[in-house]
Structures are given as C-alpha cells and as structure tokens.
Amino acid sequence: MRQSRTCALLAGVSTLLVLPAALAAERVQVVTSFSILADMVENVGGEHVAVTALVGPDSDAHVYSPRPDDARALSDADLVVFNGLQFEGWMARLIEASEADGPVVVATDGIESRLAAAENADHDDHDDHDDHDDHDDHDDHDDHDRRGANDHADHDHGPIDPHAWQDLGMGPLYVNNILAGLIEADPDHSDAYRANAERYLAQIAALDDAISAQLAEIPDGTSVITGHDSFGHFARAYHLEFLSPQGLSTDAEPSAANMARLIDVIRASNVQALFHENMTSPAMIDQLAQETGLPVAGTLYADALASDGEASSWLGMMRHNARTLHDALADAEHAGDAAGGKASGHADHARDDHGHDDAHDHAH
C-alpha cells in the first residue's frame, strides 16, 4: 500500500514537472528582432504566446551579428516579427537563411519615414509661411505620412528613420500589425488577442495624451542632445528638437568634424542638457559635456528596453523618457508660454493620430 502511494505521488510530481513544459509547447512560439517588439507581442499575445527576442534588453540591434542558433529559432517559430524600415539590416538575410515558413510580420507596415514627413512640412512652408503652425492642414499630412515606406520607394528620400515606436501615435499600427500576425498564426485564440489589443491600445492612447501634456511644459526652442539620431519620431510627435553626433545608426563613430560642428551648434543653440542612451557608449556624450560644460541629465531609452525597472516595458520606457526630459528641461518661468504655444499642437497631434487609428484598425 505504502509503495503504491509513493508511486502515485511520484507520478503526480512528474506530471506537475511536465505540465509547464507542455503548456509552453502549446503556446505560439514568436521570435522578434529586438526587445521592444517582444514586449508589444507579449502584451497582445498574453498567456497564449512564448516570445524570444534575438536582441535583448540594453543591446544594440544596429550592430547585431546573427548567430547560427538564430536561424534555427526562426525556422522553429510560429510567427516572426521585426521592425522593418531598414532598422535590422541583417534580418532579411536571416529570414532567408532560416527558411522560416510561418507568418512574418513587418511591424511598421503602414508607417511613413520621418524624412517623408519633413518633406511635407517643407512643402507647406513654401506654400504658405503664414500657416506654418496651422494644424488644420495636419490631417492631409497624416494621410500621406502614414503610408508605408514602400510608397516612397520610388522617391529618393535617402536614409529612413526606423525608430517609429518613439511616437506613441504610431502604436496602433504596431499593435494591429502584430495582432493580425497572431491571428494568422493562431486563429483559435483570436478573440483573446483582440481583447488584449483593445486594452493595450487604450493604455497607449492614455499615455500619449499624458506625455503630450507633460512635454508641453518644456519651452519652445529647447534642443536635446542624445547619442544617435533615434528620437526623430519622438521629436515630431511631441514638438522637441533632438541633435546627435551620430546618424540614424550606431554602426559608425562620428567624425571629428561632425563632433566639432555639433559643439558649435550646441554653443549657438538653446541646449540645456545632454543625455546618455542605454545601448550606446557614453563616451561621445561625456566628451560633449566636457567640451561644452553642459550637464548629463540622465539616460534615455531609444532602441532597447532596460533589463529591469520601469523602462523594461515599451510604455514604461516612454514614460521614463518623458519624465527625464521634463525634469531636466521644463522651466517654471516659461512653462506657461511654452504650454500655450505647444498645447494646441499636441492636441492636434493626439486628435489626428488617434483619428487615423480607425482607418488602420484592419484586424478588429
């Protein structure tokens, strides 16, 4: 009797040990290119997904070199998600080498390049300088801006800014592209994915509005210096100016001439502080601080999440960045003027971007 009870107990323990592995195997296996996308997928997929990021927290996807295990991971995946807009220059070759046969989601499908948006603004300036800040025209810009990068392929816009997740107004497109991919890979749980996406979209919209109001307290004309040109979408969305010693990618060091020019710009502009980035070397920013006497006011998260803490999620990262910028740059004396000048622009940004969400909400 005792022996039979012991055997039963051991069998029960074995079942408990096997159960988590079995549940994990039943989940949709998703591979993303980097950590920010992994967090988005986890929020939409919930308990039905197991997500692996090829480039993890605090790591630089620009300079990542795929490993043989990465091709195997893509081959075994039920769904592959990557950013696109040339952010992961290595991803297309990796997908081809892996011979992955599951759905592949380009998370930025439908999101325009920053340079195309800037070109539209330039055209408006030439058409009517007096209406430069007239956001009644912004609806037309959004219709053009939110087309996919492929729509601009025949126009020589040069390098594309791939950091579109830095504008929360772009979030619904990311979420809906991911949602469509999950439903294709696992239609049995489509209702759960849609419900998760709806909750996530509400959180994104609320944070977008909160950040817009918070950053409106930073005086107009304030410039921000970061390690590389990764905040263009953030700048356009929240009406700030960002400068950097590097370009859109971190795969090349800035030249001495570029550094010298940036120092001249800093001295001639309303730059109040410098900021490190979590996944790039602090050396360049520290050099600028030494040359200009400006303080380093904190660390911003651009292309990767933190390993832990608030910035270990996409929304937490955005919240951290906004608070860090606000605390360093908001000027109580000018906050009222700044808010008055920016508030209407922020309100139009929120109205236009979220007004366009319905047009792209193809998966609901």
Kinemage of the C-alpha trace (Angstrom):
@kinemage 1
@onewidth
@group {chain A} dominant
@subgroup {mainchain}
@vectorlist {calphas} color= white
{ca met a 1} P 0.000 0.000 0.000
{ca arg a 2} L 2.732 2.412 1.018
{ca gln a 3} L 4.630 1.588 -2.165
{ca ser a 4} L 1.588 2.268 -4.327
{ca arg a 5} L 1.017 5.624 -2.597
{ca thr a 6} L 4.665 6.511 -3.177
{ca cys a 7} L 4.400 5.601 -6.841
{ca ala a 8} L 1.248 7.673 -7.182
{ca leu a 9} L 2.928 10.621 -5.504
{ca leu a 10} L 5.949 10.383 -7.777
{ca ala a 11} L 3.694 10.146 -10.796
{ca gly a 12} L 1.858 13.284 -9.642
{ca val a 13} L 5.114 15.181 -9.185
{ca ser a 14} L 6.282 14.078 -12.617
{ca thr a 15} L 3.039 15.345 -14.116
{ca leu a 16} L 3.474 18.722 -12.415
{ca leu a 17} L 7.014 18.992 -13.722
{ca val a 18} L 5.973 18.132 -17.259
{ca leu a 19} L 2.923 20.443 -17.249
{ca pro a 20} L 4.745 23.802 -17.605
{ca ala a 21} L 6.807 22.450 -20.485
{ca ala a 22} L 3.681 21.121 -22.158
{ca leu a 23} L 1.888 24.439 -21.714
{ca ala a 24} L 4.892 26.312 -23.134
{ca ala a 25} L 4.922 23.989 -26.133
{ca glu a 26} L 1.241 24.738 -26.763
{ca arg a 27} L 1.871 28.476 -26.861
{ca val a 28} L 2.520 30.292 -30.120
{ca gln a 29} L 6.290 30.495 -30.489
{ca val a 30} L 7.106 34.064 -31.539
{ca val a 31} L 10.559 35.375 -32.400
{ca thr a 32} L 11.061 39.146 -32.554
{ca ser a 33} L 14.119 41.010 -33.716
{ca phe a 34} L 14.566 43.103 -30.558
{ca ser a 35} L 13.254 43.718 -27.068
{ca ile a 36} L 10.706 46.485 -27.688
{ca leu a 37} L 8.811 44.355 -30.185
{ca ala a 38} L 8.955 41.412 -27.790
{ca asp a 39} L 7.158 43.479 -25.146
{ca met a 40} L 4.486 44.550 -27.640
{ca val a 41} L 3.887 40.935 -28.688
{ca glu a 42} L 3.639 39.805 -25.065
{ca asn a 43} L 1.011 42.458 -24.372
{ca val a 44} L -1.120 41.431 -27.340
{ca gly a 45} L -0.488 37.698 -27.088
{ca gly a 46} L -0.779 37.356 -23.314
{ca glu a 47} L -0.759 33.825 -21.959
{ca his a 48} L -1.013 32.262 -25.403
{ca val a 49} L 2.466 33.254 -26.622
{ca ala a 50} L 6.073 32.475 -25.763
{ca val a 51} L 8.291 35.256 -27.071
{ca thr a 52} L 12.010 35.279 -27.792
{ca ala a 53} L 13.901 38.460 -28.744
{ca leu a 54} L 17.028 37.969 -30.829
{ca val a 55} L 18.466 41.233 -29.482
{ca gly a 56} L 17.720 41.539 -25.790
{ca pro a 57} L 17.430 44.457 -23.347
{ca asp a 58} L 20.235 47.040 -23.259
{ca ser a 59} L 21.628 45.638 -26.531
{ca asp a 60} L 22.110 47.378 -29.864
{ca ala a 61} L 20.206 45.910 -32.807
{ca his a 62} L 22.061 48.179 -35.253
{ca val a 63} L 25.331 46.296 -34.822
{ca tyr a 64} L 23.970 42.850 -34.007
{ca ser a 65} L 25.519 39.840 -35.791
{ca pro a 66} L 23.116 36.898 -36.078
{ca arg a 67} L 24.261 33.528 -34.760
{ca pro a 68} L 23.552 30.081 -36.229
{ca asp a 69} L 21.069 29.482 -33.399
{ca asp a 70} L 19.054 32.491 -34.592
{ca ala a 71} L 18.298 30.878 -37.949
{ca arg a 72} L 17.177 27.747 -36.127
{ca ala a 73} L 14.925 29.813 -33.843
{ca leu a 74} L 13.253 31.462 -36.844
{ca ser a 75} L 12.831 28.105 -38.548
{ca asp a 76} L 11.043 26.712 -35.478
{ca ala a 77} L 8.917 29.826 -34.865
{ca asp a 78} L 5.178 30.014 -35.477
{ca leu a 79} L 5.484 33.765 -36.058
{ca val a 80} L 8.374 36.153 -36.756
{ca val a 81} L 8.070 39.887 -36.044
{ca phe a 82} L 10.595 42.549 -36.997
{ca asn a 83} L 10.523 46.331 -37.253
{ca gly a 84} L 11.416 46.992 -40.868
{ca leu a 85} L 12.261 50.433 -42.273
{ca gln a 86} L 15.837 49.123 -42.577
{ca phe a 87} L 16.263 49.046 -38.789
{ca glu a 88} L 17.569 45.473 -38.793
{ca gly a 89} L 19.762 45.351 -41.878
{ca trp a 90} L 20.583 41.743 -41.071
{ca met a 91} L 17.029 40.470 -40.696
{ca ala a 92} L 16.095 39.807 -44.327
{ca arg a 93} L 19.165 37.641 -44.863
{ca leu a 94} L 18.476 35.779 -41.621
{ca ile a 95} L 14.868 35.043 -42.593
{ca glu a 96} L 16.014 33.764 -45.979
{ca ala a 97} L 18.705 31.583 -44.414
{ca ser a 98} L 16.269 30.160 -41.865
{ca glu a 99} L 13.720 29.073 -44.490
{ca ala a 100} L 11.018 30.020 -41.983
{ca asp a 101} L 7.592 29.038 -43.284
{ca gly a 102} L 5.372 30.734 -40.672
{ca pro a 103} L 3.881 34.218 -40.956
{ca val a 104} L 6.361 37.115 -40.953
{ca val a 105} L 5.140 40.485 -39.664
{ca val a 106} L 6.784 43.776 -40.577
{ca ala a 107} L 5.625 45.750 -37.558
{ca thr a 108} L 5.999 49.127 -39.285
{ca asp a 109} L 3.824 48.228 -42.247
{ca gly a 110} L 1.852 51.418 -42.889
{ca ile a 111} L 4.220 53.782 -41.092
{ca glu a 112} L 5.944 56.528 -43.038
{ca ser a 113} L 9.540 57.645 -42.777
{ca arg a 114} L 10.429 60.736 -40.809
{ca leu a 115} L 12.123 62.231 -43.856
{ca ala a 116} L 8.904 61.996 -45.851
{ca ala a 117} L 7.082 63.849 -43.064
{ca ala a 118} L 9.783 66.504 -43.017
{ca glu a 119} L 9.463 66.902 -46.788
{ca asn a 120} L 5.721 67.501 -46.434
{ca ala a 121} L 6.355 70.175 -43.816
{ca asp a 122} L 8.880 71.849 -46.137
{ca his a 123} L 6.312 71.928 -48.938
{ca asp a 124} L 3.768 73.573 -46.645
{ca asp a 125} L 6.315 76.176 -45.586
{ca his a 126} L 6.846 77.113 -49.225
{ca asp a 127} L 3.130 77.135 -49.947
{ca asp a 128} L 2.127 79.397 -47.066
{ca his a 129} L 4.617 80.621 -44.483
{ca asp a 130} L 1.844 82.301 -42.514
{ca asp a 131} L 0.122 78.965 -41.976
{ca his a 132} L 3.219 77.128 -40.725
{ca asp a 133} L 1.542 76.260 -37.432
{ca asp a 134} L -1.939 75.783 -38.860
{ca his a 135} L -2.741 72.252 -37.788
{ca asp a 136} L -5.900 72.212 -39.872
{ca asp a 137} L -3.567 71.062 -42.651
{ca his a 138} L -2.160 68.299 -40.477
{ca asp a 139} L -4.868 65.824 -41.492
{ca asp a 140} L -3.569 65.900 -45.060
{ca his a 141} L -0.038 65.344 -43.826
{ca asp a 142} L -1.086 62.342 -41.775
{ca asp a 143} L -2.799 60.740 -44.760
{ca his a 144} L 0.481 60.959 -46.651
{ca asp a 145} L 2.770 60.377 -43.686
{ca arg a 146} L 1.135 57.146 -42.614
{ca arg a 147} L 1.582 55.335 -45.858
{ca gly a 148} L 4.133 52.544 -45.787
{ca ala a 149} L 7.779 53.032 -46.636
{ca asn a 150} L 7.194 51.184 -49.900
{ca asp a 151} L 5.043 54.069 -51.128
{ca his a 152} L 8.151 56.250 -51.006
{ca ala a 153} L 10.486 53.723 -52.592
{ca asp a 154} L 10.398 55.496 -55.961
{ca his a 155} L 11.297 58.826 -54.373
{ca asp a 156} L 14.868 59.340 -53.278
{ca his a 157} L 14.362 60.323 -49.649
{ca gly a 158} L 17.694 58.900 -48.523
{ca pro a 159} L 18.006 57.042 -45.211
{ca ile a 160} L 14.742 56.154 -43.491
{ca asp a 161} L 14.245 56.798 -39.787
{ca pro a 162} L 13.175 53.389 -38.465
{ca his a 163} L 12.570 54.398 -34.808
{ca ala a 164} L 8.820 54.821 -35.278
{ca trp a 165} L 7.958 53.296 -31.882
{ca gln a 166} L 9.193 56.562 -30.355
{ca asp a 167} L 5.843 58.129 -31.328
{ca leu a 168} L 3.028 56.574 -29.318
{ca gly a 169} L 0.641 57.768 -32.018
{ca met a 170} L 2.215 55.079 -34.211
{ca gly a 171} L 1.460 52.441 -31.569
{ca pro a 172} L -1.892 51.336 -33.006
{ca leu a 173} L -0.241 50.406 -36.288
{ca tyr a 174} L 2.378 48.334 -34.489
{ca val a 175} L -0.290 46.679 -32.362
{ca asn a 176} L -2.632 45.921 -35.238
{ca asn a 177} L 0.143 44.503 -37.413
{ca ile a 178} L 1.157 42.220 -34.539
{ca leu a 179} L -2.481 41.341 -33.875
{ca ala a 180} L -3.014 40.334 -37.499
{ca gly a 181} L 0.074 38.133 -37.386
{ca leu a 182} L -1.004 36.399 -34.187
{ca ile a 183} L -4.477 35.727 -35.551
{ca glu a 184} L -2.972 34.276 -38.723
{ca ala a 185} L -0.653 32.040 -36.698
{ca asp a 186} L -3.274 31.070 -34.091
{ca pro a 187} L -6.866 31.792 -35.164
{ca asp a 188} L -8.270 29.713 -32.288
{ca his a 189} L -7.363 32.462 -29.804
{ca ser a 190} L -8.287 35.438 -31.996
{ca asp a 191} L -10.878 36.752 -29.513
{ca ala a 192} L -8.309 36.805 -26.706
{ca tyr a 193} L -5.792 38.589 -28.909
{ca arg a 194} L -8.346 41.211 -29.915
{ca ala a 195} L -9.341 41.821 -26.297
{ca asn a 196} L -5.697 42.172 -25.246
{ca ala a 197} L -5.071 44.561 -28.136
{ca glu a 198} L -8.037 46.739 -27.174
{ca arg a 199} L -6.758 47.083 -23.612
{ca tyr a 200} L -3.256 47.820 -24.839
{ca leu a 201} L -4.479 50.452 -27.312
{ca ala a 202} L -6.338 52.238 -24.518
{ca gln a 203} L -3.152 52.316 -22.412
{ca ile a 204} L -1.150 53.639 -25.368
{ca ala a 205} L -3.646 56.416 -26.096
{ca ala a 206} L -3.806 57.496 -22.447
{ca leu a 207} L -0.008 57.646 -22.150
{ca asp a 208} L 0.276 59.534 -25.444
{ca asp a 209} L -2.042 62.221 -24.100
{ca ala a 210} L -0.204 62.369 -20.761
{ca ile a 211} L 3.216 62.723 -22.398
{ca ser a 212} L 1.931 65.403 -24.762
{ca ala a 213} L 0.693 67.459 -21.799
{ca gln a 214} L 3.855 66.848 -19.772
{ca leu a 215} L 6.288 67.842 -22.532
{ca ala a 216} L 4.264 70.931 -23.426
{ca glu a 217} L 5.859 72.452 -20.307
{ca ile a 218} L 9.286 72.438 -21.958
{ca pro a 219} L 9.993 75.865 -23.502
{ca asp a 220} L 9.825 76.176 -27.275
{ca gly a 221} L 13.207 76.100 -28.970
{ca thr a 222} L 14.829 73.821 -26.394
{ca ser a 223} L 17.241 71.370 -28.035
{ca val a 224} L 18.096 67.896 -26.758
{ca ile a 225} L 21.397 66.088 -27.387
{ca thr a 226} L 21.478 62.263 -27.445
{ca gly a 227} L 23.949 59.615 -28.582
{ca his a 228} L 22.477 58.903 -32.039
{ca asp a 229} L 19.611 60.135 -34.181
{ca ser a 230} L 16.970 57.850 -32.716
{ca phe a 231} L 14.334 60.308 -31.470
{ca gly a 232} L 13.130 61.851 -34.723
{ca his a 233} L 9.617 60.407 -34.414
{ca phe a 234} L 9.524 61.405 -30.736
{ca ala a 235} L 10.603 64.939 -31.692
{ca arg a 236} L 7.926 65.270 -34.361
{ca ala a 237} L 5.211 63.842 -32.131
{ca tyr a 238} L 5.994 65.889 -29.028
{ca his a 239} L 7.437 69.039 -30.588
{ca leu a 240} L 11.037 68.909 -29.427
{ca glu a 241} L 14.336 69.249 -31.284
{ca phe a 242} L 16.925 66.482 -30.980
{ca leu a 243} L 20.558 66.659 -32.104
{ca ser a 244} L 23.166 63.902 -32.053
{ca pro a 245} L 26.801 63.249 -33.033
{ca gln a 246} L 25.777 60.067 -34.895
{ca gly a 247} L 23.210 59.421 -37.594
{ca leu a 248} L 20.301 57.002 -37.667
{ca ser a 249} L 22.545 54.023 -36.947
{ca thr a 250} L 25.223 53.409 -34.323
{ca asp a 251} L 27.449 51.313 -36.570
{ca ala a 252} L 29.953 54.120 -37.227
{ca glu a 253} L 31.699 56.567 -34.938
{ca pro a 254} L 31.110 60.280 -35.673
{ca ser a 255} L 33.988 62.087 -37.305
{ca ala a 256} L 35.960 64.763 -35.512
{ca ala a 257} L 34.478 67.299 -37.918
{ca asn a 258} L 30.934 66.217 -37.047
{ca met a 259} L 31.700 66.486 -33.347
{ca ala a 260} L 33.188 69.956 -33.850
{ca arg a 261} L 30.141 71.104 -35.806
{ca leu a 262} L 27.814 69.768 -33.122
{ca ile a 263} L 29.766 71.598 -30.424
{ca asp a 264} L 29.351 74.818 -32.428
{ca val a 265} L 25.605 74.156 -32.745
{ca ile a 266} L 25.313 73.462 -29.015
{ca arg a 267} L 27.024 76.732 -28.167
{ca ala a 268} L 24.789 78.660 -30.577
{ca ser a 269} L 21.520 76.934 -29.655
{ca asn a 270} L 19.277 76.677 -26.625
{ca val a 271} L 20.730 73.376 -25.437
{ca gln a 272} L 20.237 72.895 -21.709
{ca ala a 273} L 21.430 69.339 -21.096
{ca leu a 274} L 22.878 66.187 -22.619
{ca phe a 275} L 21.502 62.655 -22.317
{ca his a 276} L 23.063 59.215 -22.475
{ca glu a 277} L 21.343 56.339 -24.286
{ca asn a 278} L 21.129 52.956 -22.612
{ca met a 279} L 22.503 50.920 -25.519
{ca thr a 280} L 25.259 53.196 -26.830
{ca ser a 281} L 28.638 54.155 -25.439
{ca pro a 282} L 28.505 57.188 -23.120
{ca ala a 283} L 31.926 58.356 -24.338
{ca met a 284} L 30.664 60.768 -27.008
{ca ile a 285} L 28.150 62.438 -24.718
{ca asp a 286} L 30.742 62.650 -21.944
{ca gln a 287} L 33.133 64.311 -24.403
{ca leu a 288} L 30.456 66.828 -25.373
{ca ala a 289} L 29.784 67.531 -21.695
{ca gln a 290} L 33.476 68.173 -21.114
{ca glu a 291} L 33.777 70.422 -24.171
{ca thr a 292} L 30.633 72.474 -23.530
{ca gly a 293} L 30.225 72.410 -19.754
{ca leu a 294} L 26.650 71.142 -20.070
{ca pro a 295} L 25.412 68.553 -17.566
{ca val a 296} L 24.455 64.991 -18.467
{ca ala a 297} L 20.873 64.984 -17.221
{ca gly a 298} L 20.085 61.286 -17.368
{ca thr a 299} L 19.694 58.232 -19.574
{ca leu a 300} L 17.103 57.857 -22.312
{ca tyr a 301} L 15.949 54.552 -23.794
{ca ala a 302} L 15.924 54.526 -27.571
{ca asp a 303} L 16.379 51.173 -29.308
{ca ala a 304} L 16.239 48.720 -26.400
{ca leu a 305} L 14.393 48.191 -23.147
{ca ala a 306} L 16.081 48.113 -19.764
{ca ser a 307} L 16.825 44.749 -18.215
{ca asp a 308} L 14.607 45.628 -15.251
{ca gly a 309} L 12.750 48.533 -13.676
{ca glu a 310} L 10.273 50.947 -15.212
{ca ala a 311} L 11.956 51.052 -18.620
{ca ser a 312} L 11.761 47.263 -19.036
{ca ser a 313} L 8.498 47.690 -20.979
{ca trp a 314} L 7.763 49.861 -24.006
{ca leu a 315} L 5.213 52.063 -22.248
{ca gly a 316} L 7.417 52.256 -19.158
{ca met a 317} L 10.340 53.275 -21.356
{ca met a 318} L 8.307 56.056 -22.956
{ca arg a 319} L 7.080 57.226 -19.547
{ca his a 320} L 10.652 57.260 -18.219
{ca asn a 321} L 11.966 59.214 -21.212
{ca ala a 322} L 9.247 61.858 -20.968
{ca arg a 323} L 9.756 62.332 -17.245
{ca thr a 324} L 13.551 62.517 -17.621
{ca leu a 325} L 13.263 65.158 -20.343
{ca his a 326} L 10.642 67.121 -18.437
{ca asp a 327} L 12.589 67.134 -15.180
{ca ala a 328} L 15.745 68.315 -16.919
{ca leu a 329} L 14.297 70.840 -19.341
{ca ala a 330} L 10.976 72.211 -18.088
{ca asp a 331} L 11.419 75.821 -16.988
{ca ala a 332} L 8.849 77.022 -14.487
{ca glu a 333} L 9.239 80.661 -15.603
{ca his a 334} L 8.472 79.846 -19.220
{ca ala a 335} L 6.228 76.844 -18.748
{ca gly a 336} L 3.076 78.876 -19.241
{ca asp a 337} L 4.273 80.405 -22.513
{ca ala a 338} L 5.548 77.050 -23.718
{ca ala a 339} L 2.350 75.279 -22.845
{ca gly a 340} L 0.332 77.940 -24.619
{ca gly a 341} L 2.463 77.655 -27.743
{ca lys a 342} L 2.583 73.882 -27.778
{ca ala a 343} L -0.685 72.735 -26.289
{ca ser a 344} L -2.696 73.264 -29.467
{ca gly a 345} L -0.093 71.389 -31.478
{ca his a 346} L -0.103 68.485 -29.014
{ca ala a 347} L -3.883 68.391 -29.015
{ca asp a 348} L -3.948 68.262 -32.814
{ca his a 349} L -1.291 65.529 -32.792
{ca ala a 350} L -3.392 63.426 -30.443
{ca arg a 351} L -6.591 64.084 -32.382
{ca asp a 352} L -5.098 63.427 -35.819
{ca asp a 353} L -3.028 60.378 -34.924
{ca his a 354} L -5.739 58.652 -32.968
{ca gly a 355} L -8.310 59.759 -35.505
{ca his a 356} L -6.323 57.784 -38.059
{ca asp a 357} L -6.241 54.701 -35.861
{ca asp a 358} L -9.665 53.627 -37.074
{ca ala a 359} L -8.555 53.781 -40.669
{ca his a 360} L -5.764 51.315 -39.997
{ca asp a 361} L -7.556 49.103 -37.486
{ca his a 362} L -7.924 46.391 -40.081
{ca ala a 363} L -7.749 43.448 -37.687
{ca his a 364} L -10.653 44.416 -35.434
